Amino acid sequence: MVRSTPNSTATGRAKPAARRNSLPGRLSPGMACDTAFRIIARRHLAAVLAQHEGTCRGDPDALHDIRIALTHLRTAIRFFSPMVDDALRPKVWAELKWLNNQLGMVRDLDVAIERVLAEAGDELGVIAELQHWDEKRAESHRLLARALQSARYRRLVEQTSSWIESGPWSTRRSKEAIRLRRCTLADHATAQLTDWERTLLRKARKLRKLDVEKRHKLRILNKRLTYSIESLEDLFADKSLKKQKSVLKHLRRAQKSLGQLNDDARGQTLAASLNEAVPEAGIRFHDRKREKKLLGTAATAYHKLDKTKPFRSSDLTPDAEPED
């Protein structure tokens, strides 16, 4: 485990760029999309920063939370495309992807180690095996801590924050750019959620025939829809809140199963690197019975989601007055 250093503490204080103006604390259906994007993106970037020091210290929970916050932020950028698709977006996206990759390796090892411990049979054999897993995890965390304490990470925070607040996307004067920024959140969200749900369900119909890579892509689509609905929580009320919770329940159930399948695939890949020292390491991550059960759970969740009516404008209460 890597302990916090003065340098890491300083890095943890990396602050978003100064805000040009104050924004409402909550989303509203008549809110313009540019305002809504800033509110949502600010929330998730702040959540990333909040978990920085804990992740540097090696806290698995902080690592898990920072990855979720980062995925929320990346999802928000996708959700508000093409409004935010400017010349700087590819650079911002590439740096966020770099950070996600740094976090991902350690998280994958944490999950694999948990699996080894949960299925421990021969205690002495597991102790020997865990030593190799722990060594690999320690080295990966050293690299992660170094990345989180780097100038590159500080630039990432500053660049992303500045882009959210006043990137080129926010000042383009074409009629289409202005229309996209002024579009109400309810109108944009209804169209985007409907499109993403339709795409997800179409691909989910072939779930049992998908290979590992395509199943992973389906999981990403599932996560994208789930996180977008979560980010729009302010818009749901009364009857629509009940519908939102029902949709999220099905999505999360499918997400959990697909996540466990992905963890198994990643575990097999990681175990392959230990084969010389621990030849049997990959066996525990290859279970046909478990795979069949998880696929069945995900398929059932998608079947129930398909029977739920897609979100409509009325679900997002779009009768509020537009806001600047």
N, C-alpha and C positions, 0 to 999 in steps of 0.2 A: 504494500500500500504506500502511495506517495503522499507525504504530508504537505500541508500548505506552506508556502514559502513567502517571504516578503514580496517577491516578484509576482507570485500568483495572486496575492491579495491586491496588489496594484492593478493587475490585469482584470481582476474581478470587478474593479471599480470603473471599468470602461463604461461610459455613459452614452446613451443615444444622443443624436444631434439635437440642438435647441429647437423647440417647437415653434412654428411660426404663429400659431394661434391656439387658443384653448378649444377643446372639442367636448361635445356632450359626453356624459358618462355612460350612456346606454345607446344602443341602436334603436332606431324607429323605422317603420315601414316606408314613410315618405322621405326618408333621408337620402340625399344624393350619394351616389356610389363612391365618389372620391372621399367624402367624409367617412363613410362606412368602412372603406378599406383602411384608412389611417387608424381608426379606432380599433379594428380587429388586429391589424398588424402590430400596432403598439402593444396591445395586450400580450401577444405571443412572444414578441421580442423581449419584453420585460420578464416574462416567465422563463425564457432562456437564461437571461442574466441572473435571475434569482437563484438558479441552480448551479451557477459556475463554481463557487468555492467548494460546495459539497462534492461536486464531480471531481474537482482537482484532488480532494482528500481521499477519493476512492469509495465514496458512499454509493452503493448500487442503486438505492432509491432515487438519489439525486440524478444519477446517470439516466435512469429510466425516465424521470420527469423532464429532463432537459431534451431528451430525444423526442418525447411527445410534443413539447412546446415547439421544437424546431420543425417537426412535421406539420403542426398546426400552422406555423408561419408560412411554410412552403405551400401548403394547401390554399391558404388565403391568397397568395400570389397567383396561383392557378385559377382560383375561383373568380378573381377579378380581371382575368385576361378576357379580351385583348386591351382593356383600358390601360393596364400598366405595362404593356409590351413596348418599351422604348429602347433606346440604344444602350442604356445601362443595365437593363434587366438581365441579359445573359451573364454579365460580370457578377452581379449580385447572386444570381442563381448558382453559378459555378462555385462561389465561395461558400454558400449555404450547403451545397452538395458535398464540398470538401469536409466541412465540419460534421455533417451527417455520417460520412464514411469513417472519420476518426472515432466518433462515438460508437458506431455500429460494431466494430470488431470487439471492443471490450464487452459490450452488452451481449453479443452472441456467446462469448466465453462465459459470462455470468450465468446465462441460461443453461448452457451445456453442463457447467459444474453443478448447478441445481439438479439437473436431470441425473447426473452420476450419483449424487448424494441420495436422491429420492429412491433410486433403484439399487442401492447398495445391498449386495448379498454377502460376498466374501470380504469381511472387513479389512483383512490384511492386504488383499488384492486391490481393494478400492483405495486404501491409503497410498499404495505405490502408484496407482494410476492418477490419483488426485495431485500428487506431487508434480507430475508432468503438466497437468492442466493448470495448476497454480503458477508454475514457472512461466507458462505461455501468457497467462492472464496478467501477471506482474509486468512482463516486458511490454505488453500491449498498453497497459495503463501508464507506464512511464512515457510512452510515445504520445498518448492522449494528453497527459498532464503538460507535457512540453508544448503541444499544439495549443492548448488552452491558455498557456502563459506567454504565447508568442506575439510578436508585433502583427503577424498576419491575422490573428484572432481579433486584436484591437481594431485593426483596419476594417475587418469584416463588420464589427458592431457599428462603427462610425459610418461606414459606407452604406450599410443597410438602413440605418436609422435616417440618414440624410436623404436617401432615395425614397423612403416611405413618405417623408414629410414634403419634399420639394423636388423629386426627380423630374426629368424631362416629361414624363407622362402627365404631370400635373399642370403643365403650361402650354402644351401643344394647342395651336389655335385652329386646326382644321375643324370643319363642321362635325365630322364623325367623332373626333376626340372629345369635343365639347359635349356632344350628345351622350357619349359613354359616361363621362364624368357626372352629367346631370341626371342620368337615368335613375329612377328611384330604386332603392335597395329592394323593395318588395317585388318590383317587376323583374329586376335582374336575377334575384334569388330564385323566384319561381321558375324562370326559364332554365337557369343553370342546374338547379336540383332535379328538375324533370328530365333534362337531358342526361345527366350523370346517372340517375337511377335507371333510366331506360337502357343505357349502355351496359351498366352493371348486370342487370337482370338478363339481358340478351346473352352476355358472355357466360353467366352463371348456369345457363341451361346445359352447357357442355362441361360442367364442372368435373364429372367423373372421368372424362376423356382427356383432361388437360395434363400436360407434363409439368414438371416442377417449375420451370421458368414461366410458363403461361399461368399457372396457378398463383405464382408470386405476383404477376401483373394484375390478376383478378383481386388479390388481397389489397394491392395498392389502390385500385378503384374503389373497393369497399371502404378503405380507410379514408380516402378522399371525401367520399360522400358523408361518412360518419362525422368526420371532423368539421365539415362545413355546416352540417345541421347543428352541431354543438356550438359552433361559433355564432350562430344566428339565434341562440336561445332567447335573447331579449324580445324577439318578434313573436314568439308563440305565447298564447294565453287561452285560458278556458278550454273549450273543446279542442282547439288546435294543439294545445299543450299535451293533451291525452294522446292525440294522434302522433305527435312528435316522439313521445316516449315509447309508443308502440313500435314505430319505425326504427328508432335507435336500439330497442331491445333485439329486434331481428338482426340488424346490422352488426351489433356487438357480438351476438352469439356466433354469427358466421365468421366475424373477424377473429374471435378467439380460436375457433377451430382451424382456420386458415393460418393463423399465427403459429399454432402448435405444429402444424405440418411444415411450415417454413423453418421453424426452430429445429425440427428433426433433420431437414435437408441441410441446414447450416451446420448442425452438429456432426453429420456424416462427413461433411467437407473438412471441418476442423479436426475431426478424429483421424482423418487420413494422414494428417501431418504428424500424428503421434504413432502411426502404425509400427514404425521400427522399434520404438520403446515399449509401446503397449498395443500389440497386434489385435487384441479383441476390443479396442476402444470404440470402434464404429458399430459394433453389433447392437448395442442398446438403443441406437438411433434408427434402427431399421426394424419396424414392427408392422407387418401387413394388417394384422387385426386392428391395431390402433389406428392405422391410416384409414381403413374402411369405416371405422366408427366416426372418426372426425369428419370425413367426407359426407357421411350420412347426416351428421348434425348440421353442417353448413348447408347442404342441399335442402333440408327441412326448413331452415331459417329463410332461405331464399324463396322457397315455395310460399311461405307465409307472407313474406314481404311483397311478393307478386300479387297477392290477394288484397293488399292494402292499396287504397286509392292514392294516386300520385298527389304530391302537394299542389294546391291551387292557390291563386292569389288571395282568396278569402282566408286561407290558413295563416297567412302572414299579415292579416288585418291591414290591407293597403289603403284604408280610407282615411288615414291621418293626413294632415296638411304637409306638403313638401317642405323640406328644410334645406337651407343653404349649407 
